Amino acid sequence: MKKHILTIDDEREIRELLCEVMNAAGYRVTAVSSIAEALLVLRNDPPHLVITDLQLEDNDGFDLADQVKVIAPQTPIILLTGVLFDPEVLSGPVGEKIAAYVEKTAPLERILREVKRLLPA
């Protein structure tokens, strides 16, 4: 059975790109554009991993991470963002919710490497 990845981004191009790369790597991907859609997927077709943008139209990735941890506490979360963080921020309570942080400008191989690290075969 393919491992299921839920990806949340309000930019269609990013969703399509992530789907293409993750599908090619053998994962089943559900791509949504909002937290409301993400919560439906989390409840009805729980993913093995969540990849979320930090800045979403209807809220942010940190709020989504809080909700993921309530619904599916063991699900790892990769945060994608164009915003640079001070490493100190990720070592506090935020870091406890986020399994990995990847800049949106990072090569797709870096995102895939984190996915493979968090979802070993």
Number of C-alpha atoms within 10 A of each C-alpha: 6 11 14 20 24 22 27 28 25 18 13 13 10 16 20 14 12 23 20 13 16 19 15 10 11 12 17 17 22 18 22 20 19 19 22 13 12 24 17 11 16 19 12 9 12 18 20 19 22 26 25 30 25 23 17 17 12 11 13 15 24 17 11 23 25 14 16 21 15 10 14 16 12 12 19 22 26 24 25 23 18 13 11 9 11 8 9 9 10 16 11 10 9 14 14 9 21 22 17 18 20 20 16 16 9 12 10 14 10 12 23 15 11 15 21 12 11 17 14 7 7
